[in-house]
């Protein structure tokens, strides 16, 4: 009887251990899926995710495409945010320069972060950003207005893709949200500003000087 009970307890422990392992594995996959999904999107352009380039395109082809610009702001972020131009017409491979304007309408500093994509989504793999404000979180002081530049090009190899023959217009869209770690960012920003203030600079003793009480 005792042997049967021991066997049953061992089997229960084995089942329980397996269940814990499955739960841990699922949790690990959940955390890993976010960066893996982001990597997948950035490589394939899935969901209209754009590419990032270090330099301009190596060639320019005659085919032209119209780039339109769109801007949205989440209601939790008290900003005005809009493109400074409606559209640009560029050749494939030609470097484009555009800008968006943001204004903090709150009475205190706020931190925003942008998400972005292009439509049609299949154009994402060909849309390359060289410089973009979306790569960093943005801190705006009360009432501050800033111009946010974007430098980009559409890969000339798009002209060789028959699946892209119908694409004559690409829309670049940004949506600004309040940054999730905004409180921590603002605390760092305030601390840095305080340390750089004139009154915060400590006077250094002159060589040879002696301290007095």
C-alpha positions in Angstrom: 0.0 0.0 0.0 2.8 2.4 1.0 4.7 1.6 -2.3 1.5 2.5 -4.3 1.2 5.8 -2.4 4.8 6.7 -3.1 4.4 5.9 -6.8 1.3 8.1 -6.9 3.1 11.0 -5.2 6.0 10.7 -7.6 3.7 10.8 -10.6 1.9 13.8 -9.2 5.2 15.6 -8.6 6.2 14.8 -12.2 2.9 16.2 -13.6 3.1 19.3 -11.4 6.7 19.9 -12.5 5.7 19.6 -16.2 2.9 22.0 -15.7 5.2 24.6 -14.1 7.6 24.1 -17.0 4.9 24.7 -19.5 3.8 27.9 -17.8 7.3 29.2 -17.6 7.9 28.4 -21.2 4.7 30.2 -22.2 5.7 33.3 -20.2 9.1 33.3 -21.9 7.6 33.0 -25.3 5.3 35.9 -24.5 8.2 38.2 -23.6 10.3 37.0 -26.5 7.4 37.4 -29.0 7.4 41.2 -28.8 11.1 41.8 -29.9 10.8 38.9 -32.4 7.6 40.3 -33.9 9.3 43.8 -34.1 12.3 42.2 -35.8 10.1 40.3 -38.2 8.2 43.5 -39.1 11.3 45.6 -39.6 12.9 43.0 -41.9 9.8 42.2 -44.0 7.9 45.5 -43.8 4.9 43.6 -42.4 2.1 45.9 -41.2 3.6 48.8 -43.1 6.7 48.9 -40.9 9.4 51.0 -42.5 13.1 50.3 -42.9 16.0 52.2 -41.4 19.0 53.2 -43.6 22.3 54.7 -42.7 22.8 56.6 -46.0 21.0 57.7 -49.1 20.1 55.3 -51.9 22.9 54.3 -54.3 20.8 55.1 -57.4 17.8 57.0 -58.6 15.3 55.7 -61.2 12.8 57.8 -63.2 9.7 56.2 -61.8 8.0 58.7 -59.4 5.8 58.2 -56.4 3.8 60.6 -54.3 4.5 60.6 -50.6 1.6 61.8 -48.4 2.0 62.7 -44.7 -0.5 62.0 -41.9 -0.4 62.8 -38.2 -2.5 61.8 -35.2 -2.2 62.3 -31.4 -3.5 60.1 -28.7 -5.9 61.9 -26.4 -3.7 61.2 -23.3 -1.0 63.4 -24.8 -1.8 67.1 -24.7 0.0 67.9 -27.9 -0.8 69.5 -31.3 0.9 67.5 -33.9 0.7 67.9 -37.7 2.8 67.6 -40.9 4.2 70.8 -42.4 3.6 69.6 -45.9 0.7 67.7 -47.4 2.7 65.6 -49.9 5.9 65.3 -52.0 6.6 63.8 -55.4 9.9 62.0 -55.6 11.7 59.6 -57.9 12.5 56.2 -56.5 15.9 56.5 -54.7 15.6 60.2 -54.4 16.1 61.6 -50.9 13.1 63.3 -49.4 13.0 65.9 -46.6 9.8 66.5 -44.6 8.9 67.9 -41.2 6.2 67.6 -38.6 5.4 70.3 -36.1 4.6 69.5 -32.4 3.4 71.8 -29.7 3.0 71.0 -26.0 -0.3 72.5 -24.9 0.1 71.5 -21.3 1.3 73.6 -18.4 4.1 71.2 -17.6 6.7 69.2 -19.5 5.4 66.0 -21.2 7.1 63.1 -23.0 5.8 61.7 -26.3 6.8 58.7 -28.3 5.7 58.0 -31.9 4.5 54.9 -33.7 4.5 54.9 -37.4 3.8 53.0 -40.6 3.1 53.4 -44.3 0.2 52.4 -46.5 -0.2 50.5 -48.6 1.4 48.1 -46.1 3.3 46.2 -48.8 5.4 49.4 -49.4 6.9 49.2 -45.9 9.8 47.0 -47.0 10.8 49.7 -49.6 10.4 52.8 -47.5 13.7 53.8 -45.8 14.2 56.4 -43.1 17.7 57.9 -42.8 16.7 60.4 -40.0 13.5 60.4 -37.9 12.2 61.8 -34.7 10.4 58.5 -34.1 13.7 56.9 -33.1 13.7 58.7 -29.7 11.3 59.8 -27.1 10.6 63.6 -27.2 10.4 65.9 -24.2 8.6 69.2 -24.7 8.4 72.0 -22.2 5.1 73.9 -21.6 4.1 75.7 -24.7 7.2 74.6 -26.6 6.9 74.2 -30.4 9.4 72.1 -32.3 9.9 71.0 -35.9 10.6 67.3 -36.3 12.5 66.4 -39.5 12.3 63.2 -41.4 14.8 62.2 -44.1 13.8 59.2 -46.3 13.8 57.5 -49.7 11.9 54.8 -51.4 14.1 52.0 -52.5 14.6 52.1 -56.3 14.3 48.3 -56.3 10.6 48.8 -55.9 10.6 49.4 -59.7 11.6 45.8 -60.2 8.8 44.4 -58.1 5.8 43.6 -60.3 3.7 43.4 -57.1 4.3 47.1 -56.6 3.3 48.2 -60.1 0.0 49.6 -58.8 1.6 51.7 -56.1 1.7 55.4 -57.1 1.1 56.9 -53.6 2.5 56.0 -50.2 1.2 57.6 -47.0 3.5 58.0 -44.1 1.6 58.1 -40.8 2.7 59.0 -37.3 0.7 58.8 -34.1 2.2 60.3 -30.9 1.4 58.7 -27.5 2.4 59.7 -23.9 5.5 57.7 -23.2 5.0 54.8 -20.8 8.1 55.8 -18.7 7.3 59.5 -18.9 7.6 60.1 -15.1 11.1 58.6 -15.0 12.2 60.5 -18.1 10.9 63.8 -16.7 12.7 63.1 -13.4 16.0 62.6 -15.4 15.3 65.7 -17.5 14.6 67.8 -14.4 17.8 66.5 -12.7 19.9 67.2 -15.7 18.5 70.8 -16.1 19.1 71.5 -12.4 22.7 70.3 -12.5 23.3 72.6 -15.5 21.7 75.6 -14.0 24.2 78.5 -13.1 23.4 78.3 -9.4 24.2 74.6 -9.3 27.8 75.0 -10.5 30.3 74.6 -7.6 33.1 77.0 -7.4 36.6 75.4 -7.6 39.3 76.6 -5.2 42.1 78.5 -6.9 45.5 76.7 -6.9 47.3 77.4 -3.6 44.2 78.8 -1.9 43.5 77.7 1.6 40.0 77.0 3.1 38.7 79.4 5.7 36.2 78.7 8.5 
